[in-house]
């Protein structure tokens, strides 16, 4: 091997009995060239070890991915047999989303009431002089107003169309009550400038009675809420008109009516009929003029399982057969990858030893040979001085 060759050459140079300085110089040059070759080979080994390490990391990741693949593929196959898996995971939003968003529209009431007024009316016509905008500031006000057939009462502070001038946000507390029970409460603040609306808000909706509310107009699934109590809470941030909020929507004392038209929708309808309460998570995005509501709940998982349970025996047998084939395909690839990983580890161990040996050779010096030649020259000099 090259390692043994290097060792032998270095030892031969170090053991040579040189006759004169010229031979020492020549040998030193050969020694330096040999060390350069060793250094080059060591760099190649170092590069190989780095690449091998990267390959081992990549193959380890591939092995993990490969082991997980059958389960992922099996889930996809189940989706193919049971229906659109992505759609199944969004049934909370599909069934309840529109109505839940409609009732949570209350949370924009403060902005819907005042922001259009504070922005002012139409722009001046050609015959009108623009002039300086009118600056309005109402330090405190108590307002009661009908909004979407609901009586809202509220306390307001620092109502202005020039927040940048006065330097304070408008703050508000709004309440809505019916039949002596509080239905809606919200508090927050907002600040308008040239970049848009900045605001923060929290809200609660409690005890809102839902009665005979149709939910789905899908021809395959007819669903409605016979009766329920709706409660909601959450928080919202608005930055330059962009919404970022989250909350919860809870339905209690829930009674539903649902009818399906095939195996899949019948399974979903049966689950909906059995619900007595539902807790949903809500996310809010978009803009104030075009808000987006997203809803999810544990019902998504239950509905997906219900859909899968509706598979016929023949479909389930086919799925089991496909799953076995997937596991078999991955098993052979798994063995091959594991074998390759073992080879890489063995190579890395061997090259690590070679790298260490080459480093040790690079530490070797030509000093002994030079010292011997210097001793010879000194002895000759002393002999001449002694007249020998």
N, C-alpha and C positions, 0 to 999 in steps of 0.2 A: 504494500500500500504506500501511498505518497507520504503518509505519516512516518512509516518506518524508514523510507528513503531519506526524509529530512533528518531524522535522528542520526542515521548512519553518516550522512555527509557532514553534519556539524561535528560529530565526534571525530571523524577522520581529519578534518581541518584543525581541530583542537589538539589532536595527538601528533600531528606532523612535526618533525624536527627540522626546522628551516635552517638553511646554510647561510643565508645572507638577508639583509633588509629588503632587497628587491622581491625575494620570495614571500616575505611577510606581507608586503604591500599587495602583491598579487593575490595572496590567499585572503587577505582582508576584503579585497574587492569581491572575490568569489563568495565570501561569507555574507557580505552585505546584500549581494544579489539573491542569495539563497533565502535570506530573511525577508526580502521583498516578495519572493514567491510564496513564502509561508504567510505573509501578511495578506496577500491577495486571496489565497485559499481560505484563510480565516474569515475574510469579509464575505466570501461566497457562502460559507457555512452559516454565518450570522444572518445573511439575507434569506437563506433557505429556511432557517429556524423561524424567522419572522413570518414568512409566507406559510409555513406549516402551521404555525400558531393561528394565523388568520383562517386557514382552511379548517382547522379543528374547531374553532369557534363557530364558523359558518355551518359546518356539518352537524355540530351539536344542536344548533338552532333548527336546522332542517329536520333532524331526527325528532325533536320535540313537536315541530309542526306536522310531521308525517304521522306521529302517534295520535295527534288530535284530529287529523283529517277525517278518519272514518266517522267519528261522532258528528262533526260538522256536516259531512255529506249526508249522513243519515237524517239529520234534522231537515236538510233541504229536500230529501226524498219524501219525508213525511209531509212537508209543505205541498209538494206536488200532488200527493194523493189526497190530502185533506182540503186543499184549497190554497189560496195565496197566503203564505205564512206572514208576510209583511202586513197584509191587510188584517189578519187575525190579531196581530200585536197592536193594532190601533183601533180596536172595536169600541173602546171606551169613548174615544173622540168621535168615532163615526156615529155611535148611537146617541150619546149624551152631549156631544160637544157644542152643537149649535144652540141648544136651549140653555146650557150652562153659560155660554158666552153672552147670550141675550140677557140673562138675569144679572150677570156681573158687569153689564154696561153701566150699572149704577155708579161704579167706582170712578167714572169719568164725569159725573154730574157737575162737580165744582168747576172743572175746566170748560165743560159745555155751556155752563151758565154765564161765566164772566169773560173768558178769553175773547170770544167774538166781539163783545161790547168794548173791551179795552183796546182792541186792535183798531177800532174806529170803523167808519162807514166807507163809502166809495171814495176813490181818489178825486181831487179837485178837477173840475172841467176846465176847458180852455179859457173861459171867461172869468174863472176864479183865480185869485192870487193864493199861492200855496201858504205863505206866511209861516209863522212859528207855530209848531204843534201845540195844542192846548195841553197844559199839564194839569192832571187831575190827581188828587190825593184825598182819600177818605180814611181817616185814622181808625175809625171803628164803626161797624154797622151790624144790625140784626136784620136778617132778611128771611122772609117766608115766601116761597114761590111754588107754584105747581109745575112739576117737571115730569113729563111722560106719565101723566095721571097720578102722580105721587106728590104729596105735600112735603116739601123740604124746608126745614127751619135751620138757620145757621148763624154763627158768629164769625164776622170777618174783621180783619185788621189790615191796615196799609193797602187798601185797594187803590191801585194807581196804574196809569198807562205809561209811566216813565220810571220803571224800577231803577234804571241806571242813574237817573237824576237824584232820586230820593235815597237810594242805597239799601232799601229793606225789601225783603220778599213779602208778598201777600200771604197771610196765613188764614186758615179757615177750619171750622168745625161744623159739620153738617149732620143732621139727624132726620130720619123719616120714621113716622110711627103710624100705626093703624090699629083701631079698636083697642087703644090703650097699651099696646105692646110695641116695643121698639123693633123696627124691621131693618133699619140700615143706619150705620154711623161711620163717618170717615173724618180724618183730620190730616192736615198737611200744609204745604206751602208751595208757592211757585214764583218764578222770577222770569220776566220776559225781557229780552234784549235783541240786538240785531241778528244774533245767531239762532234765535228761536226760543223755545220754552224750556226752562230747567225747573224741575219740580220733584218733590218727594211726598209720599202719601201712604197711610195705612188705612185699612177698612175692615168692617165686619158687617155681614148680613146674617140675621138670625130670625128663625121662626117664620120664614116665608113659605106659605102654603102653596103647593102645586096641586092642581086638580084637573084631571083629564087633559094631560099635555101630550100631544102626539110627538114622537121622537124620530121615527124613521119613515121615509117615503120610498124606501127600496122595495121594488116589487117582490123580491124574494123573502123579505123579512118585514112584518108589520109589528111595530113596537110602540107602546105608549105608557106613560105614567098615570095610573088611576089616581093615586094620591101619594104625597110625600111632603116632608118638611125640609126645606133647603137652608143650610147655613154655610157661610163662606167667610174666609179671612185671608189677609195677605198684605203685601207691601209692593210699592211701585216706585221706580226712579225714572225720571225723564231727563235726558240730556240732549239739548239742541233738537227737541221734538222726537227723539228716539226713545222707545219704551223698553224697559227692562224690569220685569216684575215676576213674582211667583206667589202662590197661595194654595189654599185647600178649598175644596167644595165637598160638603158632606150631605148626603141624602139619608134621612131617617124616617121611620114609620112608612117605609116604601112598599107600595103595592103596584105591580106592573102587569101588563097584559101584552103577550107577544105570541105571534104565530109565524111559523116557517113554512117553506114550500118544498123543501127537499131534506135529505139526511143532515146536511151541514147546518142549514138554518133552523131545522127542527131542534137540533142539539143546542144551538145558541138560544133559541126561544125558550126552551125548557129551563136553561140556566137563568135567563132573565126573569122568568116567572117565579123562580125560587128566591130571588133577592128580597131581603128585608131592609137592608141598608147598603150604602155604597160610599166609600171615601175616595175622592179623586184628588190628584195633584194637578195644579194649573200653572202653566208658564205663559207669560205675556211678552210679546215682542212687536215689532212693526213701528208705526207712527200713531200719533194721537188721532189723525183723520182716518187711518186704516190699521187698526190694531189687529194683531194675530193672537188667538188663544189656542193653546195646546193642552190636551187633557190626557191623563193616563191613570191607571189604577191596577190593583191586583186582579181585577176582573179580566184584564187582557190575558193573563196567564191562564185563568180559569176557562175563559172562552176558547183559547187555543187548545187546551186539554180536552174540552168538551167536543170540539171539532174533530180532534184526532180519535177520540173514543167512538166516533160515529163511523170509523172505517169498517168496511165489511171484512168477514173472515178471510176471503180470498185476497183482498188488498193487504191485510196484515201479514199473511203468509208470504206474499211477494216482497213486502218490505223486509221481513226477516231474512229471506233468501238473499236480497241485495246487500243487506248489512253483513251477512256472512262472507259474501264475495269481497266486499270492501276490506273486511278484516284480513282475509287471506292475501289480497293484493298488497296490503301494507306490511303484512308479516314478513314476506320475502325481502321487500325493500328495506325493512327495518334491520334484518340480519346483515344485508350487504353494507348498509351504512355503518352499523356497529363494527363490522370487520375492518372497514376502511379507517374508522376512527382509531381502532387498535393499532393498525399499521402506522398511522401518522404518529401516534404516541411513541411507538418503538423507534421510529426514525429520529424523532426529536431527542430521545434519550441517548441514542448512539452519537448523534451529531454534537450533543452537549459535551460528551466525553472527548470527542475529537477537538472541539473548539477549545476546551480547557488544556488539552495536550499541546495544541499549536501555540496557545498563549504562553505556555511554559517554555517552549522552544524559542519564542521571541525574546524571552528574558535572558537567553544564553548570550554570552559575550565571547569575544576573541581576545580577552585581556591576558589570559595565561600565555598564549603564544607570543604576544607582543612583549610581555615581561621577560620571557625566556630569551628572546632575541636581544633585549636591552642588557640583560645580564651578560650575554656573550660579548657584546660590544664593550662593556665596561671591563670585563676580564682582559680582553685584548689590550685595551688602553693601559690598564695597570701593568700588564706584562711589559709593554714598551717602556713605560716610565721606570720600571725596575731594571731595564736593560737586558731583559731576557730575549 
